[in-house]
Amino acid sequence: MSVINLVVIGYGGMGSYHARELIQEKEGVKVIGVYDIDQTRLDLAKENNFTVYPTLESVLEDKTVEAVLIATPNDSHKELAIKAIKAGKHVVCEKPVMMNTAELEEVMVTAKVEDKIFMVHQNRRWDNDFLIIRDLYKEKQVGELFQIESRVQGANGIPGDWRHLKQHGGGMLLDWGVHLLDQMLFMVDSPLKTVACDLSFVLGDEVDDGFISYLTFENGVKAVVEVGTTNFVKLPRWYVRGFEGAAVIKDWDLSGEIVKQTGTIDHHNLVPIQAGQGLTKTMAPPSEDATTTLDIKEVAADFDSFYHNFYDVVRNNAEPIVKNEEVYRVLCLIETMFEAAEKKEILTFE
Ligand code: NAD
């Protein structure tokens, strides 16, 4: 295996995580150095035994560097990607790939002209909670899913510095939003029809601190995608309904339940329950013999790990798991969501 030598550009939270844990020589990719504009981050990289490059030019001029990982604030991705590609490097780029579709088009054209690989790190396609829901969607254990709700909610506000600012591509739609939307579009194999979105500005920042969106697909699936950063009590990570049951996955620890309808519900002989100051048959739980609870089991991805796939794409012309056309579609959706939020309208997705 001829290993791909890679330099990490941006040794902050995510760049150092790639360098420390994600990039594995056994998968064919090796970190041979680090570059950051902040000297304190370079000092830290040195302490962690990485070779440091003093300037971007020194990375780009080094012929032993075959690829770079871009893990800098969002507004710097385009310029760094284009410079690296033009210097003959393959590029792995953190999400959100770019600030908008126009930037991504420019980068995709440059990569094509220079015959270099440009691939985006959509790591949450490998999250187990997502793989379980994707499996439910594909295998129809609770029938065809028609309602999919995907949420992440925290109470710590927007973290860090640049994420608060528009010019750096801050805000939650361009942050967690990218992951949840990428998962949704990767899973639902049907054209997206309509988009509604409400951005949240509870914190008073110039960028959104969360959002709720409603998406409808041509195959009838209705999705809610929500991100919150001011939620002191949170809703489950996933809630889905199929024609034969429903599932909830509460958190990344995969707690939750999958309930499948196995028998007929006798609508005429329902036993009412006491509910508050009244009785209800409608909201009484179904009889025990009408449902069964399925185990929530970890599901392995039916595709390679990210960096192994990157190696195969570069060396063996393999199909990328994360395709640029897919991340482009997510950026189109994000642009439509910003427009829908501003106009307060439900928009058709073109
Ligand atoms: P961060 O602020 O922790 O780190 C960014 C680093 O980039 C800093 O050390 C900064 O000094 C450096 N930097 C800024 N401009 C630079 C430039 N022009 N050249 C070189 N270095 C530069 O931010 P972060 O949380 O690590 O986020 C970085 C990127 O990673 C963002 O695009 C973010 O969306 C993405 N990210 C992805 C995930 C994921 O799960 N895939 C998670 C977190 C962050």
Boltz pocket constraint, residues with backbone or C-beta under 6 A from the ligand:
constraints:
  - pocket:
      binder: B
      contacts: [[A, 9], [A, 10], [A, 11], [A, 12], [A, 13], [A, 14], [A, 15], [A, 35], [A, 36], [A, 37], [A, 38], [A, 41], [A, 70], [A, 71], [A, 72], [A, 73], [A, 74], [A, 76], [A, 94], [A, 95], [A, 96], [A, 121], [A, 123], [A, 160], [A, 174], [A, 175]]
      max_distance: 6.0
